Amino acid sequence: MLKQRPFLIETLTAVGLIVAPFVLPHLGFAPNTVNRILVWGLFGLGFDILFGFTGLLSFGQSAFYGTGGFVAAYLLTRAGFSNVLGALVIGMIAAAATGYLIGLIALRRTGIYFAMITVAIAEVFFFVEFNPLSDFTGGENGLPGVPAPSFNLGFTTIHFTDGWSLYQFIALCYFIGIIIALRIVRSPVGAILSAIRDNPLRASAVGHNIHGYKLTAFVIAAAYAGFAGGLLGVLQAFMPPDAFTFDTSGQLVMQTAIGGRGTLFGPLVGATVWLFLQDFLQSALGLGAAWKLVLGVVFVLLVCFLRGGIIGGLVDLYGLVFGKHKRTEAEPDAEVTQPPAPAPMQARKVEHPAYSGPILKATGLTKRYGGLVANSDIDFSVNQGELRGIIGPNGAGKSTFFKMLTCEVPPTSGQIVFGGRDITGLKVTEVCQLGLTKSYQVNQLFTGLTVRQNLTIAALAELRGKFRLDLFRTLSGVKGLTEQVEHTLALVNLTRRADTPVSELAYGEKRRLEIGLALATSPRLLLLDEPLAGMSPRERVETVKLLKSIARGRTMIIIDHDMDSLFELVERVTVLQEGRVLVSGTPEEIKTNAAVQEAYLGGVHGEIAA
Ligand SMILES: Nc1ncnc2c1ncn2[C@@H]1O[C@H](COP(=O)(O)OP(=O)(O)OP(=O)(O)O)[C@@H](O)[C@H]1O
């Protein structure tokens, strides 16, 4: 997420665009090269939102670049449409609509499969342009005669013909493009896109409809591509057929990687390097087609040694020169030993206020993995305000049971009722939205973000619901967000570490943040899967103290192997063995239960938590 320094980036961009025509000619840049760089930069703004911010690597952006470009060019050259800006906007809308339809299909898969689908889609569009639609697109001849923009102001008409004159129009388009892109990445949607890039599983588990947000990023990228494609036709007075080629998509990916992904300006910087090298090596050094060899070497070196691209490298250098304080190990955390007593956080509204039974009731819950029965015929219920512990030997089925309760995995048979509502078969996102969530046995954090940003992602899910298109709202405009995040920071004793990146946290702090992520969604029922796992004895003592303070007024179910600590925390304990409920009772009853001792000690009697 970009730092929110009001209007600094916007102002610097405006200044850069204004001085560029006075400075760049002295550096050997022709106006046409600068205009091409801006078109690529604009194309890349949307792509960076998709790739850099959301983590979706598409090789199919040429499909939308070509669609927007050819729709605009067709309107201006064959359909008698004379308003250039209007044609560009229509082209952009056509590309966005195409992006929506393609996204519905492509986003059904992730990772390499998503990338492969986008390659295939780009190829289909290329074929369609050259064959069935060649009457409209001009086939291999493209569409010549695209007019330059002009604006009639009544008393005079402004013409943006070519060179630095056309630059003014393209620079204005780029400036509007960057303003919109900055608003998007600073909005709640932008924050959630970064969370999806870092950990899609957790983003959906805290209650966000990640498919909806990914589709949004896909459509935004298509819209930018469509507008940039239209500008390409205007810039060249001709819509070239190669807009649709796979090379176009590949060049965009490489330029973004060279400049720095997740920075918005990376594609612009990458395009500058690319086009400058192209002009310089081809014309000045007379390398001809061999210039791509040099580009290839530059690309490999950059990817190997500057993983954040040129902008990422500059940011790192800035950090080094100006001595950004980097901690390698955790500072002593005085707060841990003295947990504050924050005001109780409001649990969310009860969905069925008339319902008075247990908050959670599972009946006949069974989970089979092929021939292996992980859980078998479990009947289980928890009352409002209860603190329940679950214990059992390794492989007893405890985590699987939690996964079924939170609807991460569907049960093979059985029913789960939460707050009076049958939630069997719902999605994890919906269940979290109803107020049932868990902290994970193995940390599932947003590792590229800070502690505060992590908790913000979780709190946004509760405050905004699973999907909302507030693309132009700021995070500070989300009512109650700051309070909820600050409150959760205090609850898990991470206030002093709020702006620390997750990668710099000590293990115990990461475990507390893991619990914090679940807490920040204000759950009505909180499940904690081995919250003490992997902690040192000191961290355990502190975390138990912390859990006691969190537990006040909440309904919680806790799995842990540390029975001393667990028995200190909970009122009742359920013991699982070989996927079945062995027994339930108070900690005292469980400690002395012969069957439990048998399960743990293989028949050697004695108190298990002595
Ligand atoms: N996705 C899966 N596919 C196949 N088998 C699985 C899967 N998940 C769990 N199991 C099996 O189900 C059984 C119960 O596993 P589970 O992780 O629920 O136990 P657990 O009580 O949480 O164990 P631990 O205390 O070691 O975390 C184990 O035999 C495990 O190997």
The ligand as an SDF file (V2000), in Angstrom:
LIG
                    3D

 31 33  0  0  0  0  0  0  0  0999 V2000
   -6.3520  -32.5950    3.3410 N   0  0  0  0  0  0  0  0  0  0  0  0
   -6.1730  -33.7960    3.8600 C   0  0  0  0  0  0  0  0  0  0  0  0
   -6.0830  -34.8720    3.0710 N   0  0  0  0  0  0  0  0  0  0  0  0
   -5.9120  -36.1010    3.5920 C   0  0  0  0  0  0  0  0  0  0  0  0
   -5.8230  -36.3640    4.8970 N   0  0  0  0  0  0  0  0  0  0  0  0
   -5.9010  -35.3300    5.7440 C   0  0  0  0  0  0  0  0  0  0  0  0
   -6.0690  -33.9950    5.2840 C   0  0  0  0  0  0  0  0  0  0  0  0
   -6.1170  -33.1780    6.3560 N   0  0  0  0  0  0  0  0  0  0  0  0
   -5.9690  -33.9590    7.4370 C   0  0  0  0  0  0  0  0  0  0  0  0
   -5.8490  -35.2410    7.0730 N   0  0  0  0  0  0  0  0  0  0  0  0
   -5.6850  -36.3800    7.9730 C   0  0  0  0  0  0  0  0  0  0  0  0
   -6.7390  -36.3470    8.8980 O   0  0  0  0  0  0  0  0  0  0  0  0
   -6.2890  -36.7510   10.1810 C   0  0  0  0  0  0  0  0  0  0  0  0
   -6.6170  -35.6710   11.2000 C   0  0  0  0  0  0  0  0  0  0  0  0
   -5.7800  -34.5580   10.9060 O   0  0  0  0  0  0  0  0  0  0  0  0
   -5.8720  -33.2170   11.7480 P   0  0  0  0  0  0  0  0  0  0  0  0
   -4.8580  -32.2740   11.1860 O   0  0  0  0  0  0  0  0  0  0  0  0
   -7.2650  -32.7590   11.7900 O   0  0  0  0  0  0  0  0  0  0  0  0
   -5.4310  -33.7080   13.1780 O   0  0  0  0  0  0  0  0  0  0  0  0
   -5.0390  -32.8510   14.4590 P   0  0  0  0  0  0  0  0  0  0  0  0
   -5.7110  -33.4840   15.6140 O   0  0  0  0  0  0  0  0  0  0  0  0
   -5.3170  -31.4220   14.2090 O   0  0  0  0  0  0  0  0  0  0  0  0
   -3.4760  -33.1170   14.5060 O   0  0  0  0  0  0  0  0  0  0  0  0
   -2.3370  -32.1740   15.1310 P   0  0  0  0  0  0  0  0  0  0  0  0
   -2.5630  -32.1030   16.5930 O   0  0  0  0  0  0  0  0  0  0  0  0
   -1.0650  -32.9070   14.7970 O   0  0  0  0  0  0  0  0  0  0  0  0
   -2.4360  -30.8540   14.4510 O   0  0  0  0  0  0  0  0  0  0  0  0
   -4.7910  -37.0180   10.0520 C   0  0  0  0  0  0  0  0  0  0  0  0
   -4.6120  -38.4050    9.8650 O   0  0  0  0  0  0  0  0  0  0  0  0
   -4.4030  -36.2810    8.8170 C   0  0  0  0  0  0  0  0  0  0  0  0
   -3.3190  -36.8860    8.1490 O   0  0  0  0  0  0  0  0  0  0  0  0
  1  2  1  0
  2  3  1  0
  2  7  2  0
  3  4  2  0
  4  5  1  0
  5  6  2  0
  6  7  1  0
  6 10  1  0
  7  8  1  0
  8  9  2  0
  9 10  1  0
 10 11  1  0
 11 12  1  0
 11 30  1  0
 12 13  1  0
 13 14  1  0
 13 28  1  0
 14 15  1  0
 15 16  1  0
 16 17  2  0
 16 18  1  0
 16 19  1  0
 19 20  1  0
 20 21  2  0
 20 22  1  0
 20 23  1  0
 23 24  1  0
 24 25  2  0
 24 26  1  0
 24 27  1  0
 28 29  1  0
 28 30  1  0
 30 31  1  0
M  END
$$$$
